[in-house]
Each structure stands twice: as C-alpha cells, then as structure tokens.
C-alpha cells in the first residue's frame, strides 16, 4: 500500500456509520473472540447508537473507502479498529499519529487478552499505568490502562 493513497478525515455519520460498524465488528470478532459472538453483537448496537455518534472519530480511507478509524473522548482512545484485511500496513500507526498530533497525549484501555493490540500499543510508545481485573460491565476481562505523550 502506498502511503499517499491513505487519507484521514473526520467521521460523517450519514455515510460512515455502517462501514465503521462493520469494521468494528469484523476486527472485534478476531481481536475479542474471548468475549463471545453474542456479546459482540450486543455491543455493536451500542457502537452504532451511542459510541460513534458521541465520539470524535477520524476515518482512515484508502482511495476514499474507509478501512479503519480511531474514536476519541477528549484524549482517551475509545477505540482503534482497522479492517482485518488491512491490518499490518501502518494504518493503526497513522491513526495514532494523527490523534497524538491533535491531542498531545493519549490514554486508552486495552484487554490484556488481546495480545496483538497490547503489543502494538507498547510498540507505539504507550506505557502501562495500571490494570484492573474487570471490564466496564464488571465481567472478568482484565484491562490495562496506558498513556503516550508526544
């Protein structure tokens, strides 16, 4: 993939909602399989109705087509997802760099069982601050809180 073909633009609910929901779901099925398909389907509704409409979301596009996104709540990364067939090509790095340039500092939480994402964030310069044994819904999925500054 040539980097000049990649662009990052602001989220447009009218045109992006379905595409980003699909990217989120397909990437989550791989990265968060331990959560279970049914719970992911339930979370997808929240992604569409609550999280995407209320976050500052930036969309990575390849020749105009969405292939990934990062959603921010102030400087907190609520989600970073790249279409499974586009992972490993620098899209996540580009989205992190874009968000860091905007915010100066980023924080996030990542499931520790999602080893690929945990390694990715460490490779980008995020430092682990703490861990908690349960997720936001009180289920036993450990999360690590991480931070990165310019």
Secondary structure per residue as TSV (DSSP state, phi and psi in degrees):
chain	resnum	aa	ss	phi	psi
A	1	X	-	360.0	132.3
A	2	X	-	-86.7	131.3
A	3	X	G	-63.6	-26.9
A	4	X	G	-69.3	-15.8
A	5	X	G	-82.3	-16.7
A	6	X	E	-86.7	130.4
A	7	X	E	-129.8	154.7
A	8	X	E	-124.3	126.7
A	9	X	E	-137.5	166.5
A	10	X	E	-69.0	148.4
A	11	X	-	-64.6	138.3
A	12	X	-	-123.8	106.8
A	13	X	H	-55.3	-38.1
A	14	X	H	-63.0	-32.8
A	15	X	H	-111.8	-18.4
A	16	X	H	-105.1	-17.5
A	17	X	H	-53.8	-52.7
A	18	X	H	-65.2	-43.9
A	19	X	H	-62.2	-44.3
A	20	X	H	-71.7	-35.8
A	21	X	H	-61.4	-40.3
A	22	X	H	-66.8	-44.6
A	23	X	H	-59.3	-46.8
A	24	X	H	-57.6	-48.2
A	25	X	H	-65.2	-47.4
A	26	X	H	-65.7	-41.5
A	27	X	H	-68.3	-38.9
A	28	X	H	-67.7	-34.6
A	29	X	H	-60.2	-33.6
A	30	X	H	-82.8	-50.2
A	31	X	H	-77.0	-30.4
A	32	X	T	-120.4	35.8
A	33	X	G	-57.6	-29.5
A	34	X	G	-63.7	-19.5
A	35	X	G	-75.7	-33.1
A	36	X	-	102.5	142.1
A	37	X	H	-58.7	-44.1
A	38	X	H	-62.4	-44.2
A	39	X	H	-66.1	-37.0
A	40	X	H	-63.5	-40.2
A	41	X	H	-62.5	-39.6
A	42	X	H	-66.3	-41.2
A	43	X	H	-66.4	-31.5
A	44	X	H	-59.6	-36.9
A	45	X	H	-62.0	-43.4
A	46	X	H	-64.2	-38.5
A	47	X	I	-58.3	-46.6
A	48	X	I	-72.6	-39.1
A	49	X	I	-94.9	-25.4
A	50	X	I	-120.5	-55.4
A	51	X	I	-72.4	-52.9
A	52	X	H	-61.1	-45.0
A	53	X	H	-65.0	-22.5
A	54	X	H	-106.2	0.8
A	55	X	S	-107.8	161.9
A	56	X	E	-88.0	107.6
A	57	X	E	-115.0	136.5
A	58	X	E	-117.6	134.3
A	59	X	E	-110.8	125.9
A	60	X	E	-87.7	128.4
A	61	X	E	-124.3	143.1
A	62	X	E	-115.2	114.7
A	63	X	T	51.3	41.2
A	64	X	T	88.9	-13.7
A	65	X	E	-96.7	129.8
A	66	X	E	-61.8	132.1
A	67	X	E	-129.7	-3.0
A	68	X	E	-177.4	169.1
A	69	X	E	-160.8	159.7
A	70	X	E	-130.5	132.6
A	71	X	E	-114.3	131.1
A	72	X	E	-119.4	142.1
A	73	X	E	-120.6	98.5
A	74	X	T	58.2	-119.8
A	75	X	T	-101.4	12.5
A	76	X	E	-93.7	126.6
A	77	X	E	-81.1	104.9
A	78	X	E	-75.4	-24.5
A	79	X	E	-173.2	143.3
A	80	X	E	-135.4	115.8
A	81	X	E	-136.9	137.2
A	82	X	E	-126.2	138.6
A	83	X	-	-52.4	134.4
A	84	X	G	-51.9	-38.2
A	85	X	G	-77.7	-1.1
A	86	X	G	-116.2	1.8
A	87	X	T	-71.7	148.7
A	88	X	T	86.3	12.4
A	89	X	S	-117.5	15.6
A	90	X	S	90.1	4.9
A	91	X	H	-70.6	-44.9
A	92	X	H	-60.5	-43.0
A	93	X	H	-60.3	-42.7
A	94	X	H	-64.2	-40.3
A	95	X	H	-67.6	-41.1
A	96	X	H	-62.3	-45.9
A	97	X	H	-60.6	-41.5
A	98	X	H	-61.9	-48.2
A	99	X	H	-65.4	-40.3
A	100	X	H	-64.8	-39.3
A	101	X	H	-62.8	-35.7
A	102	X	H	-73.8	-40.7
A	103	X	H	-104.7	-25.0
A	104	X	S	83.5	-26.4
A	105	X	E	-152.7	142.1
A	106	X	E	-128.5	143.9
A	107	X	E	-126.7	157.0
A	108	X	E	-161.3	168.1
A	109	X	E	-123.6	142.3
A	110	X	E	-135.4	140.5
A	111	X	E	-63.5	127.6
A	112	X	T	-68.2	-24.3
A	113	X	T	-71.0	-17.8
A	114	X	-	-86.0	74.5
A	115	X	H	-58.7	-37.2
A	116	X	H	-62.8	-46.0
A	117	X	H	-67.9	-41.3
A	118	X	H	-59.4	-45.6
A	119	X	H	-63.7	-41.6
A	120	X	H	-58.2	-50.4
A	121	X	H	-62.6	-40.1
A	122	X	H	-62.6	-40.1
A	123	X	H	-66.6	-23.1
A	124	X	T	-85.7	-8.3
A	125	X	T	108.9	5.2
A	126	X	-	-70.7	141.9
A	127	X	E	-114.6	133.6
A	128	X	E	-71.5	130.1
A	129	X	E	-99.9	-41.5
A	130	X	E	-165.0	172.5
A	131	X	E	-134.1	153.4
A	132	X	E	-135.8	148.2
A	133	X	S	-78.7	-18.4
A	134	X	S	-124.5	154.7
A	135	X	-	-84.2	-173.0
A	136	X	T	-62.0	-23.6
A	137	X	T	-96.2	7.6
A	138	X	S	79.9	12.1
A	139	X	-	-88.3	154.2
A	140	X	S	-78.6	61.5
A	141	X	-	-120.0	107.1
A	142	X	-	-62.6	138.8
A	143	X	E	-121.7	143.9
A	144	X	E	-110.9	133.4
A	145	X	E	-93.7	132.9
A	146	X	E	-133.5	156.2
A	147	X	E	-140.7	148.5
A	148	X	E	-143.0	138.2
A	149	X	E	-123.3	159.3
A	150	X	-	-61.9	360.0
